[in-house]
Amino acid sequence: MERDYCRTLLKWAVAHLKWIARKLVPKRLLRDRDLYYRLGPAAGPIYARLRCLDWLGIRSGSKRKVHAGARSFVFVCHGNIMRSPMAEAMLKRALFELNLGGMQVRIPGRKSPQKRSVFP
């Protein structure tokens, strides 16, 4: 009976500590932890490393800079099914939110639906 009491007390203490930790730890960190576990053992550590570099502010050297005079952007993926249209929509939305007009965003894709190349 004493052993059961100790197990119950330990479970209660662990649950209570988790509850306290959830109240003290920032929500963004909890979301990053959940994403780390969902990504699995292959991609999770890579994601964690990149997030840590972002938090420390030392990953900015890997970001590509766009020339200030750029007014045309092209996104290309193999089949033009999801990645390019999604990138186009995200950039157009960001440009709209930033009130930046006069930009062209195109998504030609590498292959047309008829399996012909869209480039000459």
QUICOR-V678429 format. One record per backbone hydrogen bond with DSSP energy under -0.5 kcal/mol. NH is the residue of the N-H (numbers start at 1). CO is the residue of the C=O. E is the energy in kcal/mol with one decimal. If there is no record, write none. Layout:
((NH:CO:E) (NH:CO:E))
This chain:
((5:1:-2.1) (6:2:-2.1) (7:3:-2.3) (8:4:-2.6) (9:5:-2.5) (10:6:-2.5) (11:7:-2.7) (12:8:-2.4) (13:9:-2.4) (14:10:-2.6) (15:11:-2.5) (16:12:-2.5) (17:13:-2.6) (18:14:-2.4) (19:15:-2.1) (20:16:-2.3) (21:17:-2.7) (22:18:-2.4) (23:19:-1.3) (24:20:-1.6) (25:21:-3.0) (30:26:-1.7) (31:27:-2.5) (32:28:-2.3) (33:29:-2.2) (34:30:-2.3) (35:31:-2.4) (36:32:-2.4) (37:33:-2.0) (38:34:-2.1) (39:35:-2.3) (40:36:-0.9) (43:39:-0.7) (44:40:-2.2) (47:43:-2.5) (48:44:-2.6) (49:45:-2.4) (50:46:-2.4) (51:47:-2.6) (52:48:-2.4) (53:49:-2.3) (54:50:-2.1) (55:51:-2.6) (56:52:-2.3) (57:53:-0.9) (57:54:-0.5) (58:53:-2.1) (59:53:-0.8) (62:59:-1.9) (63:60:-1.3) (70:67:-2.0) (73:104:-2.9) (75:106:-2.4) (86:82:-2.5) (87:83:-2.7) (88:84:-2.9) (89:85:-2.4) (90:86:-2.5) (91:87:-2.5) (92:88:-2.7) (93:89:-2.3) (94:90:-2.4) (95:91:-2.8) (96:92:-2.3) (97:93:-2.8) (98:94:-2.0) (99:96:-1.1) (100:95:-2.9) (101:99:-0.8) (104:71:-2.6) (106:73:-2.5) (109:75:-0.6) (110:77:-1.5) (110:78:-0.6) (111:78:-1.1) (112:116:-3.0) (115:112:-2.2) (118:110:-1.0))
